[in-house]
Amino acid sequence: MAEQDRDVDVVVIGMGPGGEYAADTLAGAGLTVAGVEDRLVGGECPYWGCVPSKMMIRAGNLLAEGRRIGGMAGAARVEPDWAPVARRIRSEATDTWDDAVAADRFTGKGGILFRGHGRITAPGEVTVTLAAGGQQVLRARRGIVINAGTEPAVPPIPGLAGTPFWTNREAIETEQVPGSLVVLGGGAIGVELGQVFARFGSRVTVAEGASRLLPLEEPEAGELLAAVFAREGIEVQAGQQVTGVTAGSRSPWPVAPNWPARRCWSPPAAGPTWPAWGSVRSASTPPCARYRWMRSCGPRPGCGRSATSPARARSPTCRCTRHGW
Ligand SMILES: Cc1cc2nc3c(=O)[nH]c(=O)nc-3n(C[C@H](O)[C@H](O)[C@H](O)COP(=O)(O)OP(=O)(O)OC[C@H]3O[C@@H](n4cnc5c(N)ncnc54)[C@H](O)[C@@H]3O)c2cc1C
């Protein structure tokens, strides 16, 4: 059923940090402002982005610091526990993903909030498909602000759609730390979330198609982070495109090149439901072959530079050409 049309000065579509700021400021200046929001007033940042992720990082940093006490400041036993992190995200950051406070802040300034999906249907006209049912037509005398923000991008990798996976939203909402985790994408969000889960005990592999982590930042940043990740036991697969995801097969590893099995498999045999990664296939150089080779001679300094040919390294009987074992 269509509601009565409303005339306002400005319609803001999308009440994330950008839209909320614009809407609050315009309403505070005395204009009649309609805010249209499909999900939560405040957008990604307070509920699935900046704020809860920084709480997670703070907790992870505490663990990392605690682990450095030995030999520097005494002795400490560090036992990670995700429960307080999840609790703080629920109660202190997101109000259990309830935006009442933000919505009241806007309406308290005289703004009119419409919950639902907005579309521009004519010049100066926005039609809202209301979450509660029905449609609302809004006519904007002064203008329409489009602040639709972003959605988590799910890459078109064969097999991914049929595999339970997380985006940043599930990662932020989780009540449990997965036993292992493959993070697709070594940009800022991938590395920060990956490191947090690793510090809480997850075996993490970060896959990045570009040649290094943080490809949008200065090369030094990615290199430094790779060194930190190596120290913290986080595996990095850079310079390789992930070409397939297979859900739920522990072994054998069906397609080569392939990552080492111990890293590709995620879910514990009997555990909570969380992203059930199976094997993750990647293109370009076969890293597991390289590892196999390095496993046989890795401890010897300089071995990495004397690698056998990829074909030889791929063979289960490959040997270090320098040391012959
Ligand atoms: C894990 C993570 C960590 C981050 N950490 C930081 C950080 O530390 N610092 C930082 O600065 N940034 C960080 N960001 C980025 C930050 O969250 C975004 O830059 C910010 O949320 C963008 O704000 P926005 O208003 O443009 O869009 P969004 O926050 O995406 O909000 C857009 C809103 O529009 C709504 N919407 C879209 N289309 C419609 C429609 N047709 N009708 C009605 N409503 C609609 C959506 O429901 C959404 O609520 C992080 C992001 C993530 C995911």
The ligand as an SDF file (V2000), in Angstrom:
LIG
                    3D

 53 58  0  0  0  0  0  0  0  0999 V2000
   36.4910   -4.3670    8.7480 C   0  0  0  0  0  0  0  0  0  0  0  0
   36.5210   -2.9070    8.3730 C   0  0  0  0  0  0  0  0  0  0  0  0
   37.3470   -2.0490    9.0600 C   0  0  0  0  0  0  0  0  0  0  0  0
   37.3770   -0.7010    8.7460 C   0  0  0  0  0  0  0  0  0  0  0  0
   38.1980    0.1010    9.4640 N   0  0  0  0  0  0  0  0  0  0  0  0
   38.2250    1.4220    9.2020 C   0  0  0  0  0  0  0  0  0  0  0  0
   39.0340    2.2900    9.9780 C   0  0  0  0  0  0  0  0  0  0  0  0
   39.7200    1.8580   10.9080 O   0  0  0  0  0  0  0  0  0  0  0  0
   39.0320    3.6060    9.6650 N   0  0  0  0  0  0  0  0  0  0  0  0
   38.2610    4.1060    8.6430 C   0  0  0  0  0  0  0  0  0  0  0  0
   38.3010    5.3000    8.4000 O   0  0  0  0  0  0  0  0  0  0  0  0
   37.4890    3.2870    7.8960 N   0  0  0  0  0  0  0  0  0  0  0  0
   37.4410    1.9730    8.1500 C   0  0  0  0  0  0  0  0  0  0  0  0
   36.6360    1.1580    7.3940 N   0  0  0  0  0  0  0  0  0  0  0  0
   35.8740    1.7340    6.2790 C   0  0  0  0  0  0  0  0  0  0  0  0
   34.5770    2.3960    6.7470 C   0  0  0  0  0  0  0  0  0  0  0  0
   33.7440    1.4570    7.3840 O   0  0  0  0  0  0  0  0  0  0  0  0
   33.8860    2.9600    5.4990 C   0  0  0  0  0  0  0  0  0  0  0  0
   34.7890    3.8260    4.8640 O   0  0  0  0  0  0  0  0  0  0  0  0
   32.6560    3.7310    5.8500 C   0  0  0  0  0  0  0  0  0  0  0  0
   31.7160    2.9170    6.4910 O   0  0  0  0  0  0  0  0  0  0  0  0
   32.0420    4.2890    4.5640 C   0  0  0  0  0  0  0  0  0  0  0  0
   30.9520    5.0850    4.9370 O   0  0  0  0  0  0  0  0  0  0  0  0
   29.8000    5.4070    3.9000 P   0  0  0  0  0  0  0  0  0  0  0  0
   28.8470    6.3100    4.5960 O   0  0  0  0  0  0  0  0  0  0  0  0
   30.3730    5.8960    2.6340 O   0  0  0  0  0  0  0  0  0  0  0  0
   29.1080    4.0320    3.5350 O   0  0  0  0  0  0  0  0  0  0  0  0
   28.5570    2.8000    4.3980 P   0  0  0  0  0  0  0  0  0  0  0  0
   29.1200    2.7530    5.7500 O   0  0  0  0  0  0  0  0  0  0  0  0
   28.7200    1.6040    3.5060 O   0  0  0  0  0  0  0  0  0  0  0  0
   27.0270    3.1350    4.5450 O   0  0  0  0  0  0  0  0  0  0  0  0
   26.1450    3.1380    3.4510 C   0  0  0  0  0  0  0  0  0  0  0  0
   24.7520    2.8660    3.9750 C   0  0  0  0  0  0  0  0  0  0  0  0
   23.8490    3.0350    2.8990 O   0  0  0  0  0  0  0  0  0  0  0  0
   22.8060    2.0900    3.0180 C   0  0  0  0  0  0  0  0  0  0  0  0
   22.2260    1.9600    1.6880 N   0  0  0  0  0  0  0  0  0  0  0  0
   22.8620    1.6160    0.5390 C   0  0  0  0  0  0  0  0  0  0  0  0
   22.0110    1.6860   -0.5040 N   0  0  0  0  0  0  0  0  0  0  0  0
   20.8100    2.0560    0.0150 C   0  0  0  0  0  0  0  0  0  0  0  0
   19.5400    2.2980   -0.5760 C   0  0  0  0  0  0  0  0  0  0  0  0
   19.3400    2.1890   -1.8930 N   0  0  0  0  0  0  0  0  0  0  0  0
   18.5350    2.6640    0.2280 N   0  0  0  0  0  0  0  0  0  0  0  0
   18.7190    2.7920    1.5560 C   0  0  0  0  0  0  0  0  0  0  0  0
   19.9100    2.6000    2.1680 N   0  0  0  0  0  0  0  0  0  0  0  0
   20.9370    2.2330    1.3950 C   0  0  0  0  0  0  0  0  0  0  0  0
   23.5030    0.8480    3.5220 C   0  0  0  0  0  0  0  0  0  0  0  0
   22.5760    0.0010    4.1780 O   0  0  0  0  0  0  0  0  0  0  0  0
   24.5340    1.4540    4.4770 C   0  0  0  0  0  0  0  0  0  0  0  0
   24.0720    1.4900    5.8070 O   0  0  0  0  0  0  0  0  0  0  0  0
   36.5720   -0.1910    7.6960 C   0  0  0  0  0  0  0  0  0  0  0  0
   35.7240   -1.0580    6.9920 C   0  0  0  0  0  0  0  0  0  0  0  0
   35.6910   -2.3910    7.3160 C   0  0  0  0  0  0  0  0  0  0  0  0
   34.7670   -3.3030    6.5590 C   0  0  0  0  0  0  0  0  0  0  0  0
  1  2  1  0
  2  3  1  0
  2 52  2  0
  3  4  2  0
  4  5  1  0
  4 50  1  0
  5  6  2  0
  6  7  1  0
  6 13  1  0
  7  8  2  0
  7  9  1  0
  9 10  1  0
 10 11  2  0
 10 12  1  0
 12 13  2  0
 13 14  1  0
 14 15  1  0
 14 50  1  0
 15 16  1  0
 16 17  1  0
 16 18  1  0
 18 19  1  0
 18 20  1  0
 20 21  1  0
 20 22  1  0
 22 23  1  0
 23 24  1  0
 24 25  2  0
 24 26  1  0
 24 27  1  0
 27 28  1  0
 28 29  2  0
 28 30  1  0
 28 31  1  0
 31 32  1  0
 32 33  1  0
 33 34  1  0
 33 48  1  0
 34 35  1  0
 35 36  1  0
 35 46  1  0
 36 37  1  0
 36 45  1  0
 37 38  2  0
 38 39  1  0
 39 40  1  0
 39 45  2  0
 40 41  1  0
 40 42  2  0
 42 43  1  0
 43 44  2  0
 44 45  1  0
 46 47  1  0
 46 48  1  0
 48 49  1  0
 50 51  2  0
 51 52  1  0
 52 53  1  0
M  END
$$$$
